[in-house]
Amino acid sequence: MPICANETGRVSFTGSPEQLAINLVETIVQKQKEATYETENYGVASQESTAGQNPSIDCLLVPIRDGHLILPNASIAEIIPFSHLLTTNARVDWILGRLDWRNTLVPAVCYELLNGSAPPAPNADARFIVVNSISGNNDLAFYAILVQGIRRLVHLQEDDIQTNDTKALGNLEKSLVRVNDIDAVIPDLEKLESEMVVFVRN
């Protein structure tokens, strides 16, 4: 989505509310990376990287197999209990089936498998998060991700997040972070949705 500067010189976002929220999360992480780099290399962060408003956004930490996904609250349509899935002819193991959600058939995916990790074990607390698509594709207005427990609401600000470079990124990971001492992943939803559109069209 486009990013532009307004008359005051501050960066603003254009696009859907979901995309704006995702961009804001990524901006918070980028600002924190820049401040960390400058502190490590120059002893102090520049005014440019720390000046202006301290952006904040309501996010959800949702548990997956080995950590948490962090997603803007605006990107999630609903969290629903694990329920019966309609079968599909998908030839990939990360497509779990389809959910009949609000009279709409929604494809459900296993994030771990698509990310190149092992699948989660059966879990009585498993549920689905129904995500608002950011692709703008009419064939994929919503999709569901299998998660492993109850989400946690966080009001995310720059001071609440730290980058975590202790391991390599997975296939669908944009950034690894720590939020309030919890390891979390900012997922690459654009890449995830591009993979899913191929499935939906077929």
Beta strands, then each sheet from edge to edge (+ up, - down):
strand 1: 3-5
strand 2: 11-13
strand 3: 56-64
strand 4: 67-72
strand 5: 76-81
strand 6: 95-101
strand 7: 104-109
strand 8: 127-132
strand 9: 142-147
strand 10: 152-157
strand 11: 161-163
strand 12: 173-179
strand 13: 182-187
sheet 1: 1+ 2-
sheet 2: 4+ 3- 10+
sheet 3: 5+ 8- 9+ 7+ 6-
sheet 4: 11+ 12- 13+
end
